[in-house]
Amino acid sequence: MKFPVFRKISLAAKVRLLFGAALLLIIAAALFVPWDRMERLSRQQDIVEAQRAATLVLLERCSGAAAPRPAAQGEPAHPLEPLWQKLRMGASSSRQPRTELLVPPPPRNQAKGLVAAALEHFEQNPRDLEAFPSADSGKGRSGGQREIEYFRALRITGSCVQCHVGENAVATTRFNTNELAGIIHVTIPAATTSAQTRWNRISVVGAGLLALILGVLVFYVIMQSLVLSPVRRLRRLADRIGEGELSVRSTISTGDEFERLAKAFNQMLERLQSGQQQMRQINESLNSKMDELARANIALFESNRLKSEFLARVSHELRTPLNSIIGFAEVLRDQMIEQQRRNPEETQAGKAARYADNILTSGRMLLELINDLLDLAKIEAGKMVVRLEKVVIRELVEAVVNFMRPSADKKNLSVQVAIDADLPLVTTDGGKFQQILYNLFSNAVKFTPPRGKVVVRARRLEEGQMQLSVSDTGPGIPPEDHEAIFEKFHQLDTSATREHGGTGLGLAISRELASMLGGRLGVSSKLGEGSTFSLTIPLEPPPKDEGDRPAGQPPDAASDAPAEKV
């Protein structure tokens, strides 16, 4: 059982309170015995004195009148003289009892007070010879003297039968056997007065209080010197340690458990101080390593920035002459095809057309690589800008599918488009959305074997989102490579004779673009069954805080538009 108030007081107060209560109970229990014994002895002494006085009255009544006189020299002694002398010698000279002989006893309806109570007692208990209707309280006199009321029943038994029963009875008053013949009423002063009784009780209580006070004082001195003083010293030491002073030590030398506790406390402090010193050294070493790491990160960041700027500038510079090469290759191819159409026997024109077509294909592949590098450099440099607008997903999807359909038709692929009719307008960057779709669709066409199937789905999700998925029936992707394929320059087939080309940047750029649109790009695939790439974006992108922009880019900064795939 818990007492909240008791738990809030200190240890010293708890010990004193509990010890005082225990000592009080012990002393009270120890003094109860002599107290009760003293009261019983005092009451027994009063009763014995009253019995002696009643016996004297009975002897006087039965012997004739008064006490027997001493026998003359040569005369035989009276038979009751020894008993009479013994009772007289035992009687107290300071307390003279008042006796009253009621023979025959008064009727019940005429008796009053204690006499009536004694008569009722004797009638209800025929075998009792004594009654003490006031043995516990008594009547008071002037001066505080208490009196004891004692009643002795006179019944016709034993030798009384010879004198009081039958026709030959000597006494004038005749009774039946065991009949109540009379009552002896004795009133005797108590052995102790009310004042004496009070002082006796006060003496017992005073002795108990004195013992209690002495016990508490002795216990207080012992507790203070042997228990509480070491505890307080340890508490002060703990307070100083809590303030950070680990150099302090305990100096308790009591030779008991407190000294052993103090030694253990000192050992703990030494280990704690040693550990703190080691921790300080480790922190200093860690700070040094952190400084080195910070400098290395700064250098790495600067190198990455320079690399990104270099790629962006070189890619931008390469695109201009490459576009010219692609344009002239297209013109040259068209001219050679026209020339061969006019003169079918001209074989050189056909060869020139095929060479121009190879130049055009290689140029476009190189342009695609340059565009990927330029996009990657812009993303890493934080210069890729998202231009949000309301777009129709069906139009964007059909534009990409129609653009890539010739490539799919060359492999006899079945291309299916499924767009939910309830798909609303989506606020996003249409160019980046098409770029992601182009990368996913081109990969599906590239890795799906001939006469395979590619499915493009767009549907609305709960919580204000939409999902675009591209599924194919290609070879599938191992589970351990589901995350690796989104890394930069990562390809599943790294052999020099790999069947499909590419730089391994398409999926990495697509995931970065999906993150910029507030969405995510994932994959689910099984070996031998195909793969499904899913783009999930919000219908309405959440507003961005100022802290969400790349470092060094103002809110209204403009940048070059990303390279379009379509």
ABEGO torsion letter per residue (X at the ends): XBBAAAAABBAAAAAAAAAAAAAAAAAAAAAAAAAAAAAAAAAAAAAAAAAAAAAAAAAAAAAGBBBBBBBBBGBBBBAAAAAAAAAAAABBAABBBBBBBBOBBBBAAABBEAAAAAAAAAAABAABABBBAAAAAEBBBBGGBBBBBBBBBBBBBEAAAAAABEAABABABBBBBGBBABBBBBBBBBABBAAAAAAAAAAAAAAAAAAAAAAAAAAAAAAAAAAAAAAAAAAAAAAAAAAGBAABBBABBAGBAAAAAAAAAAAAAAAAAAAAAAAAAAAAAAAAAAAAAAAAAAAAAAAAAAAAAAAAAAAAAAAAAAAAAAAAAAAAAAAAAAAAAABAABAAAAAAAAAAAAAAAAAAAAAAAAAAAAAAAAAAAGABBBBBBBBBAAAAAAAAAAAAAAAAAAAGBBBBBBBBAABBBBBBBAAAAAAAAAAAAAAAAAABBBGBBBBBBBBBBBGGBBBBBBBBABAEBBAAAAAAAABBGBBABABAABABBEAGAAAAAAAAAAAAAGBBBBBBBBBGAEBBBBBBBBABBBBBBAAABBBGBBAABBBBBBBBAX
